[in-house]
Amino acid sequence: MRLLSTIRDILSLETLDSRFTVGTQRSSSAPRYRAAPSLATSSRSSERSPHADESRESKRVREEAGPSRWKTPEFWLYYVVFALAIPAMFKCAYDLSQESHPNYSKYQHLLSPGWIAGRKVDNSDRQFRSFRSNMPILFGVLGLHFVLRRLFNFIFCSVSPQPPVTSASRASHNITRRNIFDIVFALIFLSALHSFSVIKIVVILTGNYMISFFHPTSIANPILTWVFNVGVLFANEYCEGYRFATILPWLTAGEGAGVGHAMDRAMNGGLLPRWNVNFNITVLRLISYNLDHYWAAKLREQGDRAATEGGTVLEVRNLERTNDEEARIDQATAEEEAEAEAEAEVRLITEQKKKQLDPANISDTDRVEGPAKYEDYGFLSYFAYALYSPLYLAGPIITFNDFVHQQRYPSPAIGPTRLVLKYAIRLGLTILSMELILHYTYVVAISKTASAGSWLHDSPGQLSMIGYFNLHIIWLKLLIPWRFFRLWSLLDGVDPPENMLRCMSNNYSASAFWRAWHRSFNRWILRYIYIPLGGSRRSVVGMVVSFTFVALWHDLSFKLLAWGWMVVLFILPELVARKLVPAKRFVGRETLYRNLCAVGSVGNVLMMMAANLVGFAIGVEGLRDLIHGVLGSFEGLAFMATACFCIFVGVQVMFEVREAEKRTGVNLKC
């Protein structure tokens, strides 16, 4: 039982990201690790009793949750379906990957020698193959960074003693110390990765910084920022990373000679010569810095004393709300003035109490939305943020405001060291799961050789499993690097958002899926594209622009563009259904509503699978061939009916998983 309890603990939501369980019945962290209430929410919903372990929001969520259905006859039927369907699915994919299968010879050239039970491994996905082959080096760099950080801290604090905890200058000491180390380490790290191409990266960073430096409060800042960075994405692709032999012709002494050519060939271009491929993630950070700087500068220009004097986010929000109260009083009638003044006085007292909170304990939302100290928008902090080594290659994405605040004040959400250790163990189990799948199912190689007939004469069920397991491998190949780099960042004291909150198979809502999939990018899109375009007031326009940018950011190809537009198209029916069939119309008929939602969710699941297969696996033509193979016969139609029933059962279990979370006070909203 102790082993089962340990495994359960490792796979818990708190291990994944303790911010989601703070103030709930699932939290095991000591109160000192709990984040402060968010000032972005109403004071009533976010206010928490200092003597209560559970927040009011968590209690409200728990009270609204429905009763458990896990032991009802309905769910016992679902358990039988799971017990039959899941082994059959794995067996189907395994049979396709046997040497005895007629199509094995058409894709076996893509397989590599494996290390599990004498089987070969499907290492044909170029993106994951690069990460997999460099994994020992990456873990070595992580360990080296961890040791060097602590050694540098010791030396720096010996030369410049760290102020006491109660000193106001301690935070400035922290950010100065961290910035110096981050910049030096990043330059060495990038030189090893990209050789002399680090010069190109520094030039682009400097050009972006100049936009914000010369136009901090002008509307030209966001306009030029978007034009410059989108232009960089296109130019990087078109010019293939700008060869020195091309951009420095006066240093070229002939074909294959000269300084420019030598710079291109130095250290074989580094460990990752195609620096422009990895630079896309940096573009998001450049945009984040410029827009966060722009909004902070606008506040400062408007006479915001807290921002001008380098006040904290608590002070900024206090002043904003005080100004709102004053405006409300000016508009009140003579009869309402006394009441309005009394309310303003109560609000001011409340805000003064909130100002006494330790700035290290403000919430994740306030770190993102509140401006940093204006002095932190300088070049050193910008450079350290844009090239922060643990998150440089793949993210997760963290906004400039959030990053620079954590440089000053370590995030309380990281919690005890044991949580980080359990997170590392969970990463190890994820890597092992990926290895088992790649050794026993060769669906990636099969999908890559479809034109050679690698799925010729396969049954509808087998064709479906090729698509289904491809999607799982896509999920894992993204999940593993993201969690590795987040682990590196956590060990370094910076807490970026967790990118994957749900397993790929635990999603029934198209809109909720994108809140949980690449979550840090989703938050970035909301802050810098969707909300500035009008948010929910212009949701269709916002979604079209957002997903078009996401598609082009991933890759300048029609396949990804088609994926982005398909996603928008598939989200719209769900939004319309929520308007036309709200839950309040089914009061007293909750079971009927739940089943109707499950039927609609079956369509959602099928559409999400289709969109992601187009964008990240087999493309438009591959999807067309796959659909034709599945639905082109009576056998295929019968299989599709069975598959839809199984998805319906799965969706019912997904509903109950979320209700179970709510019964402990957790609402992930995805």
Steps between C-alpha positions, in 0.01 A plus 500: 500500500788737572633446147158578352477812715843617380409443135173684552689788657746520209213504248298756698404847377699658783819340369421626150442860614429577864337834408184311400458335840594787731213566739318176408454165669764356267777725628763351726733799487561701812315835511825691449516365145154613408456785257322816607146569378485645150421871492369448145192325637234655717590550864208285607598193297873529565496600869615220725481462875848494648398204718338292227686243294239497224428809293146628447530439126600138563211455741255645246627266228474203734145583604386534137642160400260213442496171692743225407394258225804275516311212665170530313375222262548741208871531571547128558386461139757758397773309682418190295527704178840635613622152593417371151582804282838616632684164469346454154631840392855423612487154342387651170798741491737225617385260224572766238856523634589132476762370258241249380265775377484517117585873494796481741760506221364833372598693813768291672777721356380779731549288813814510713658252743318510835584403857177339625447123459697488178249711311578782261397856581302737282730803518379642167352823639776756437392739775497243779805319359703819548389534862538129573856481365605813693329404825823397682662831403194696615493330840874568532446870420217512754730364770783734400267802504370399844853477646635814330200707615569415862873551462443841341252596775762414763771705328271795425366515856857483633590807297164674545331371817131427467278745695284353779157360418329806647703740284329668204822470298510120520277462193725731295800297612323181387419623151846649441669176606271283290519724191880490491513123524212445254660719231849350531371142505259568212776636274715193565202264461387661174853500362513124556158457340535734201870595475542847342126521427466634854607832341189497280282435805655791691445732201130406480458546875662843483277607211189400692622680813555821303130506406396503865787726609420782256119467501398371847163681515430554131243290313790440263649266763243215468460556124875489430540213744255280310631603158862442603448162667265354241747621239779320687299174489461527122856621439651222712312243295563660161871569557558167680678663792710754300832342403803716587645427157195673352455795736874576520607477134799730551644237737468220245817416311343259256273199486540302820753744644519825693404614848124483436520137394724419797246652739225284349711187542647574847427207735284357218248770574462390863289222651189652339611676180142589400470771763208660314279195569541541876474879486120502461454458874732798560282717274215453749722631778605802295135591441420444868777736613405782264126486576548465876740797484247697291216444748724583797623816328141607426414467868806704588414767244150532640646613828475171685713578805553137592641415158710818489660424835545134419208386713384144527200358322307528826561875510415542132169322536421689821547834320296389199211392718521815712475708181198295391334568836565875469346506153197314630458750784517795261212354300281416798201710595491698823295224670751231399817688594503396864454133413760515222755663733441230760552228239818670381632515854434128552666421168803714589541320832477165321759606244735629771485156662576335166799730452653346813519161325847378420555582129662158469160346570282671243311271268602373159234721339633814669858422399391477137261796483669746733791713372848435631714771653574738216875462547463129418409578139868566432725316255655257752166365622375486141807309383489259795130434434524452123793255527416328830670165448254255665211630286689610189451198274135405555342695784261486680431864421509745788415868464762766571308642798471156659863410434651820633282485813624149570856622452438737790280272711510119465156359422318346799326258260818294456452378855713247684788322327310170525243632248775572247649154564161335437464707185837363383387142570182566307707622205703179517182289488380702199826437314471127578141498368617660176778242462255212545262644240778561247633146549165324468300717256652624174214726398722802425704303249179358350349846455820634342500225235130508413583586140698174479191305607591446866134496603372327187226243576493595869158475663301810604588430862871479421491820297330677788764378747777630270344846532417467870843385614666759277314766697619350828859500381463864393373578851789317666771639272392852599427419863843353577716798387261749659512318834877457482559871445240592763679269746827678421329834561343383828838384626627848414225671702277620213149356469357515145149367430454126451430448130295178506231466766312206347584186311410533133224240544344691789349785295145535371470877448678672212529831687609337828751286312695811399508621861679181602711435187812722488343699780778757526460584129123521547546752782745696281247508213224622733712779647665634186255419216152384602420752776651804319281410200186517714493167681157338529336808345662409166570135565486381138741768377728435795503125440567530126791740553634302796502160331632645175794641695545171688505305171752733333711510816528121499589472132447705185303225323151447364461190719530704820286782361227247418534365854453847653188575300356153567542556873302827482234332287467213747480725808208701361234221528588456867465874569163509319376193690586660833290803408204302369498220757611646835505283814237719672236374256544147636454559872358175639606314185873494562543140377341585165723808468810298585419243231427770240834663580671162463345449154620843391843430648538191280493733200746733673746217558481381138550854368796569733665175390450592134643851544812382686564217257497758219729745680754273664491154343362399159382825339182570302553228239593243765185579697291466185649156429454398862133601505439322170661185636292507819163600354533345154332171590219352710764361736636850540159648579440228760838574655427874508172439682682286757776762533245776559340295777841448660573874476159569660597274791839671525338844508273393787808398696666833412196681642527305823877557528433874500217466751733299725753784479229750590404290803850576633467871415700493174364650177753499215245632248629261237 
